[in-house]
């Protein structure tokens, strides 16, 4: 008899497959539209993988989703800080 996997384990398993499929869409050489779909999917999936990869597989749905939102907030804050300080860092390298 098979035991039912927890929400966190199932989500991580599905997410790995989603990442693999998006990489395959990028790797195909037939259609530019499919490449674009794969690229957009990968751009969305990678930040989410950071959050989903940090949850424990044994957690239930509510705890997993709460932690994913916290981790996504951290990722968004790092992106925002990076964008905000980029002009300052670029100007450091310029000669006046």
C-alpha positions as CSV (number, residue, x, y, z in Angstrom):
1,X,0.0,0.0,0.0
2,X,1.3,3.4,-0.9
3,X,1.6,6.1,1.7
4,X,0.4,9.6,0.8
5,X,3.1,12.1,0.5
6,X,2.9,15.4,2.4
7,X,2.0,18.7,0.6
8,X,5.6,20.0,0.8
9,X,7.1,16.8,-0.7
10,X,4.5,16.8,-3.5
11,X,5.1,20.5,-4.2
12,X,8.8,20.1,-4.4
13,X,8.5,17.1,-6.8
14,X,6.1,18.9,-9.1
15,X,8.3,22.0,-9.1
16,X,11.4,20.1,-10.2
17,X,9.4,18.7,-13.1
18,X,8.1,22.2,-14.0
19,X,11.7,23.5,-14.0
20,X,12.8,20.6,-16.2
21,X,10.0,21.2,-18.7
22,X,10.7,24.9,-18.9
23,X,14.4,24.1,-19.6
24,X,13.3,21.7,-22.3
25,X,11.1,24.4,-23.9
26,X,14.2,26.7,-24.0
27,X,16.4,23.9,-25.4
28,X,14.1,23.2,-28.4
29,X,15.1,24.8,-31.6
30,X,11.8,24.6,-33.6
31,X,9.7,27.6,-32.5
32,X,10.6,31.0,-31.1
33,X,7.2,31.2,-29.4
34,X,7.8,28.0,-27.4
35,X,11.3,29.3,-26.5
36,X,9.7,32.5,-25.2
37,X,7.1,30.5,-23.1
38,X,9.9,28.4,-21.6
39,X,12.0,31.5,-20.9
40,X,9.2,33.4,-19.1
41,X,8.3,30.2,-17.2
42,X,11.9,29.8,-16.1
43,X,12.1,33.4,-15.0
44,X,9.0,32.9,-12.8
45,X,9.9,29.4,-11.6
46,X,13.5,30.1,-10.4
47,X,12.6,32.7,-7.7
48,X,9.8,30.4,-6.6
49,X,12.2,27.5,-6.4
50,X,14.2,29.5,-3.9
51,X,11.2,29.6,-1.7
52,X,9.9,26.1,-2.4
53,X,13.3,24.6,-2.0
54,X,13.5,25.9,1.6
55,X,10.4,24.3,2.9
56,X,10.6,20.9,4.7
57,X,8.9,18.1,2.8
58,X,7.0,16.9,5.8
59,X,5.1,20.3,6.3
60,X,1.4,20.5,5.6
61,X,-0.2,22.9,3.1
62,X,-0.8,25.9,5.5
63,X,2.6,25.9,7.0
64,X,4.3,25.4,3.6
65,X,2.3,28.3,2.0
66,X,3.0,30.6,4.9
67,X,6.7,30.0,4.7
68,X,6.8,30.3,1.0
69,X,5.2,33.7,1.3
70,X,7.8,34.7,3.9
71,X,10.7,33.5,1.6
72,X,9.2,35.3,-1.4
73,X,9.1,38.5,0.6
74,X,12.8,38.1,1.4
75,X,13.6,37.4,-2.3
76,X,11.5,40.5,-3.3
77,X,13.3,42.7,-0.7
78,X,16.7,41.5,-2.0
79,X,15.7,42.3,-5.6
80,X,14.4,45.7,-4.6
81,X,17.5,46.6,-2.6
82,X,19.7,45.4,-5.6
83,X,17.8,47.6,-8.0
84,X,17.9,50.6,-5.7
85,X,21.7,50.5,-5.1
86,X,22.7,49.7,-8.7
87,X,23.0,53.3,-9.8
88,X,25.2,54.1,-6.8
89,X,27.4,51.2,-7.5
90,X,27.7,52.1,-11.2
91,X,28.7,55.7,-10.3
92,X,31.4,54.3,-8.0
93,X,33.3,53.0,-11.1
94,X,33.0,56.2,-13.1
95,X,35.7,58.8,-13.3
96,X,34.4,62.4,-12.9
